[in-house]
Amino acid sequence: MGIPAARIVFPEPDRAEIASAVTDILATGALTLGPYTRQFESAFAAAHGGGKDSGSRLSAVAVSSGTAALEILLRIAGVAGRDVIVPANTFYATAGAAVSAGARPVFADVDPATFALSPRTLAAALTRNTAAVVLVHIAGLITPHADDLRRLCEIHGIPLIEDAAHAHGSTFGGRFAGSFGAAAAFSFYPTKVVTCGEGGMILTTSANLAEEARIYRDQGKASFGANHHVRHGYAWRMSELHAVAGLVHLRRMEQFIDRRRAVAARYDAGLAEAGFLSPLTEPTGSLSNIYKYVALLPPGVDRAWFKRQLAESHDVRLAGEVYDLPLHMQPVLAEYASGRSLPAAEDICQRHVCLPVHSDMRDDEADQVLEAVAKVAADAPAGQGDHGCA
Ligand SMILES: Cc1ncc(COP(=O)(O)O)c(C=O)c1O
């Protein structure tokens, strides 16, 4: 049997529970922003350190996508006409949300040890016109410098926003993703560790910010029942059908992360022995949800060749990169590129791969991936793969 790039796991009892709830939802006609959305919001906040007994006043606001969550936060930050700093190695949506909110994205380089902004790369990108900074927890890994980044933002009087699209349940120093910035945006796109098909969630400890987000997500209306629009919002609501799927899936989050971390540990051990790929290592104190298992190819090894060999000769499909082309090289964002190179982002974008990780992956499947990688490494054309990794 081959190994697919991704496998979305909704066990049978969960599917039955969702189907039954969907029947109820359709019968009642309460199809959007109803009781399931509220339950999903409370459960998501609780799963990220905001439970009733935690003492934290974490608010969650469910929206239609991760991109919507980001755009709402950027609109609230008042970024129109100003700059928003984003890492160069992120998904298009991080910058796309800034553009949609009327801002100019500014691309910053990253620390190759974490794939995230560092105080140095952020300082190099900050200008007087910077209105907000977006820290992306790439692959689910939270940088140990998150608090330093926030302090740097505070000195400049601007918010740090977390793009936590990859980081459901990830922690650093025992604190969950969503607790490092002024607010965080999560995505429930199908490949994410928790999904409901399409959807997003905002987490924030600011009750005012949560209230603003609720206004924005529902066409800028002062309240659900009102017909009086006080903000330029949009149709960023979450439907009840999505909310119930997310609520049920969320209950699996810990179990899924445990399995993903077990697979990652198996990969770490196997790759340490084989010595071809160099995995991105978790900094002390950081516990990733292993949304992606990232490893660098030796310099000079052609990624397309490596992926093709794994797929064609071993039926092993790698997950998508995070990311293969940095934002300053994306055609649609060319007008925002400064022309300066961002060497760390360019290097890691070109040279990493993501081994497949599924929330129900078996040990023998992980071993099959490791065997395939070892065989392809042994076949690497002369001059490739035997000179370690910088
Ligand atoms: C880093 C990052 N930011 C933002 C998003 C946007 O999320 P969505 O697809 O739910 O709009 C994604 C989703 O894939 C992402 O990976």
The ligand as an SDF file (V2000), in Angstrom:
LIG
                    3D

 16 16  0  0  0  0  0  0  0  0999 V2000
    0.0270   29.9010    7.2140 C   0  0  0  0  0  0  0  0  0  0  0  0
   -1.4020   30.0030    6.7420 C   0  0  0  0  0  0  0  0  0  0  0  0
   -2.0510   31.1620    6.8930 N   0  0  0  0  0  0  0  0  0  0  0  0
   -3.3280   31.3230    6.5130 C   0  0  0  0  0  0  0  0  0  0  0  0
   -4.0280   30.2830    5.9470 C   0  0  0  0  0  0  0  0  0  0  0  0
   -5.4100   30.5260    5.4500 C   0  0  0  0  0  0  0  0  0  0  0  0
   -6.3690   29.6630    5.9930 O   0  0  0  0  0  0  0  0  0  0  0  0
   -7.6840   29.3120    5.1540 P   0  0  0  0  0  0  0  0  0  0  0  0
   -7.2900   28.4160    4.0390 O   0  0  0  0  0  0  0  0  0  0  0  0
   -8.5630   28.6410    6.1740 O   0  0  0  0  0  0  0  0  0  0  0  0
   -8.2520   30.6060    4.6920 O   0  0  0  0  0  0  0  0  0  0  0  0
   -3.4120   29.0480    5.7780 C   0  0  0  0  0  0  0  0  0  0  0  0
   -4.1760   27.9330    5.2030 C   0  0  0  0  0  0  0  0  0  0  0  0
   -3.8990   27.0840    4.5290 O   0  0  0  0  0  0  0  0  0  0  0  0
   -2.0590   28.8990    6.1740 C   0  0  0  0  0  0  0  0  0  0  0  0
   -1.4170   27.7360    6.0000 O   0  0  0  0  0  0  0  0  0  0  0  0
  1  2  1  0
  2  3  1  0
  2 15  2  0
  3  4  2  0
  4  5  1  0
  5  6  1  0
  5 12  2  0
  6  7  1  0
  7  8  1  0
  8  9  2  0
  8 10  1  0
  8 11  1  0
 12 13  1  0
 12 15  1  0
 13 14  2  0
 15 16  1  0
M  END
$$$$
